[in-house]
Amino acid sequence: MSEDESRRANGPDWDRYADEYQATHGDFLGNTGFVWGPEGLTEDQAGVLGDVAGRDVLELGSGAGQCSRWVRVHGGRSFGLDLSMRQLQHSLRIDEESEIAVPSVLATATAIPYADASFDVVFCSFGALQFIADIDLCVAEVARVLRPGGRFAFSITHPTRWSFPDDPSEAGLTATSSYWDRTPYVEIDDDSGQVAYVEHHRTLGDWVTVLAGHGFRIVALLEPEWPEEHDRVWGGWSRVRGRLTPGTAVFAADLG
């Protein structure tokens, strides 16, 4: 699946899913909250971005802008970017509800519409990177818009999860495919026969290689444990699985 094919599928898919997503997860995310993944690890706890006060910050796959709004609450100048118009409409809704506006653009992370060295921090909380085919181009774009010494932080489904079915029950604890199989996961629309959803897999080694190849130095890799009191089920994430194996990986890398 090419970058263009992935983009043509995933943008409309998120447009269709946005209302359900915000209705289901909006309270968990909060209008001005910053959650790195289904385990509920917050940026207040993780501190992956560092001090954002007075800094220019870009969120890739910003959705309804919850994380970017957290940045603004903490003194940063945040901006959003998303491929889904419907998600950005939800962002405008929450701008009005919270009275904290996040300027956002409809765009792709492989062609970021900002000038070189525009930002001190670029981040992505489960928002974009797994849906991108040309991750090398994406990381190159992040490096381009970051200032020297800037921070790139992102969370993704933990790469080891690729071996297991997307099932929150005990059935999801048995490996059924190869960790090294990088064949994209693709869904086809039954009515049109068109590609409707694409997700791409990279190993931990793949991420290290692509980051290093564009001048990044990894400074943190977090693998959040599932909190004992946390009983939320989110897709394939659950307490059953989360107590035994990581579901999320959070990277932080500095440029130069």
N, C-alpha and C positions, 0 to 999 in steps of 0.2 A: 504494500500500500504506500503510494507516494505521499509527499507532504500535501500536495494539492488535493488528492483524494481524501486524505484524512481530514483536512480542513472543511471540505465540502460536506462531509458526513457529520462531523462533530459540532459544527456551528448550529445547523438546524436541529440536531438532536438536543442540544442544550436549550434551544428556544422552546422546544416541545416540553422539556422536563423542568424548566425553571420554576413554574408555578408550584408544582408538586414538591420540588426540592426545598423551596423557601418555606412552604407550609409545613413540611415535615421537620426540617432542621433549623428553621429560623430562630426558634426560642433557644435551642442549644448553642447556636452561634452567637446570638445577641447582636443588637444593632451596632454596638461599638466594642464587640468582643474580638479576641484573636485566639483562635483554636487551631493548633497545628494538625490535628487529626482526630479520628473517632475515639481515641483514648481519652480525649479531653485535655491534653497537655496545652497549656496556654503560654503565650509569649511572656506574660508576667512571671511564670514559673521558669521558662526555658532561657529567656534573655538572649536568644540567638541573634537578634538584630543589633544588639548593643543599644547605646543611648541614641534615640532618634530625634531628640530635641534639636531644632534648628537645621535638620538635615532634609535633603530632597530624596524622596522615597518613591519607587515605582512598584506596584503590585501587578504581576502577570496572572491572568486568569482571575481577575478580581471579583467576578460575580456581582453580588449585591453590595460589595465594598465594606463588609464588616471589619476586616482586618485593617484596611486602609483608614477607616474611621478611628480605629484604636490608635493608629500612628498619629493622627491629627489631635486626638485627645492628649497624647503624650508630647505634643509640641513639634511634631514633624510636619513637613509639607508633602503629603502623599497624593499620588495620582494612580488611577486604575486603568487597566487594559483588559478587555475581554472580547472573545469571538462571538458571544451571544448577545444580540440586541435585547432579548427579553430579560436576561440577567441584568443588563445595564438599566433597563426600565425599573427593575426592582431596586437597584441602587439609587435611582432618582427618588423613588418612593420613600426609601429610608432616609435619604438626605433631608427630605421635608419633615419626616416624623421626628428625626433626631436633631434637626437644625445644625447638622455637621455635614457639610457638602464635600464630596470627593470628586474633583474633576476627572472624568473618565473618557476613554476613547474606544471605539469599536475597531479592533485591529488584531493582528496575530503576533505572537511572540517571536516568529521568525522574520518579521519585518517591523521592528519597533519604530513608531513614527516620532522619534525624538532625536535631537542632535547628539553628537559625540560628547561624552563626559558630562552628561546632564544630571546624573544622580549619584548620591553617596551610598544608597542601598537599593538593591532590587531583590524582591522576594516573591515566592509563589507558595501558597498554602493549598496543596492538593488541587490547584486550579487549572493547570495547563500542560505541564511537562509530559504527562503520560499520554496525552493526545497528539503529541508532535512526532512526526516521522523523522524530520531532519533535525535531530537534537544538536548536531554539531553546529548548524547554522544558528539555532536558537542561542546556544551558549556564546557563540561569537557575537551575536547581537547584544547579549547582556554585557559582555566585556566591553563592547564599543560604547554603550551608553553610561557605563560606570566611570567614575573618576578614579585615578590611581589610588590604590589602597581601599577601594570600595568593597562592600560586602554583598555577596550573593547567597541568599538563604532560601531553602525550599524543602517542602515535604512531599513525599510520594508513597504509594503503596510499597511496603518493604519488598525488595526484589525476591526474597525467598518465597513470598506468597504465590509467585507465579507457578510454583510446583503443585499447588493445592487448589481444589475446587473452591469457587466463590460461595461458600456455604457456611453460615454461622454456627451450625450444629456440629456434633462430633464427627459427622461425615466429612466435614471440612478439614479434619486433622490427618487425613491420609493422602500422601503425595500421589498425584496421578499423571504428572507430566514433568519434563526435564527443565531444570532451572536454567539450562543453557539454550533452550529452544526460544529463539527470539522472533518466531513467527507472530505477527500481530494478531490480537484477538479482534475478530470482525463479526458484526451482526448485519444481516440482510433483511430489509423490509419485505414482508411476505407479499404485500400487494403490488409494490412497484418493482421488486427485484433489485432495487438499488442498495448500495452500501449505506447503512444507517448509523453505524457506530464503529469507531476504531480505537483501540488502545494498544500502546507499544510498550515492550518490555526491554529493560536494560539490567544487566547484572551490576552488583556493586563495583566490580572491576571496570565495567564500561563507564560508570559515572566518574570514577577516579581518573580514567584515561581522558575523557572528554574535558573535564575540568582542568586537569593539568595541561592539556594541549592548548588551552586558551589563556594560560598564565595565572590560573587560580591555585591557591594553596588552601587545602582543606584544614579548617581549624576545629571543626566539631562534627561528629556524627552521632546523633541521638537516636535511640531505639526505645521509645516510651513503653514502659510496662503498663499493663491494664490495671487501673485502680480497683481494689477489692470491692469498694462500694458502688462502682460504676456498672449499671445494669443495662445500658443502652445497647440496642442492636442496630447496626448501620450497615446495610448490605451484608458483606461477608465478615464484618467485624463484630465480635461479641466477647463476653467474658469467657465463654467456653474456650475459644481459640486464643484470646489475648493473654490468658494466664500461662500459656505454654509456649507461644511463639510470637515474635514481633509482627505487628501489622503495619507499622509506619516507620519510615526512616526520614530523619530530618538532617539535612546537610547545611553547613555553613562554610563558606569559602571566601577568601580575600584575594583581591586582584593584585598581582605583583608581589 
